[in-house]
Amino acid sequence: MRCFVARGHYQNAPKVIGLATEQYEHGKGYSLDLVCLHQETWTTEDQKRMEGIQKDLGYFVNPTQTTAHEDEYPTTKQ
């Protein structure tokens, strides 16, 4: 559902990748989950469903977006 809400926030991006993990506990391990949501179109019904999920569960109600750049390879300082 988080991926679905994220898809609604970025309607020009038809693919959303979701990653989830649990806190590692020594001796118990942990799980990793991966979701790929691909939805080409976004309908008014999708929007209503997204708004219901946000209201009921609070997913991404006030999202913030940040960007960062990191060079793939180190550059030499001159």
C-alpha positions in Angstrom: 0.0 0.0 0.0 2.9 2.4 0.6 4.1 1.8 -3.0 0.6 2.5 -4.2 0.4 5.8 -2.3 3.9 6.7 -3.5 2.8 6.0 -7.1 -0.1 8.5 -6.6 2.3 11.2 -5.3 4.4 10.9 -8.4 1.9 10.4 -11.2 4.5 10.8 -14.0 6.5 7.8 -12.7 4.7 4.5 -13.5 7.1 2.4 -11.5 7.7 2.4 -7.8 10.3 0.2 -6.1 9.7 -0.5 -2.4 12.3 -2.0 0.0 11.6 -3.1 3.5 13.7 -4.8 6.3 13.3 -5.7 9.9 15.7 -4.7 12.7 18.5 -7.3 12.9 18.4 -9.4 16.1 21.6 -11.3 16.8 21.0 -15.0 16.3 17.6 -14.5 14.8 18.3 -12.9 11.5 16.0 -10.6 9.6 13.9 -10.4 6.4 14.2 -8.2 3.3 11.3 -7.5 1.1 11.2 -6.0 -2.4 8.2 -4.8 -4.3 8.0 -3.5 -7.9 4.7 -1.7 -8.6 4.2 -0.9 -12.3 1.0 1.0 -13.1 0.9 2.9 -16.3 -2.3 4.9 -15.7 -3.7 6.6 -12.6 -7.4 6.9 -12.5 -9.8 8.9 -10.3 -10.7 5.6 -8.5 -7.0 5.1 -7.8 -6.8 8.6 -6.4 -9.8 7.9 -4.1 -8.3 4.7 -2.9 -4.9 6.4 -2.3 -6.6 9.2 -0.2 -8.5 6.5 1.8 -5.2 4.7 2.6 -3.6 7.9 3.6 -6.5 8.9 5.9 -6.7 5.4 7.5 -3.0 4.6 7.8 -1.2 7.9 7.5 1.1 6.8 4.7 3.0 9.7 3.2 0.5 12.3 4.4 3.2 15.0 4.4 6.0 13.7 2.3 9.3 15.6 1.7 11.6 15.1 -1.2 15.3 15.7 -1.1 18.0 15.2 -3.7 21.7 14.5 -3.4 24.5 13.9 -5.9 27.4 11.6 -5.3 30.1 11.0 -7.9 30.4 7.4 -8.9 34.2 7.7 -9.0 36.4 9.9 -6.9 37.7 13.0 -8.6 41.2 14.4 -8.1 41.5 17.6 -6.2 43.5 20.3 -7.9 
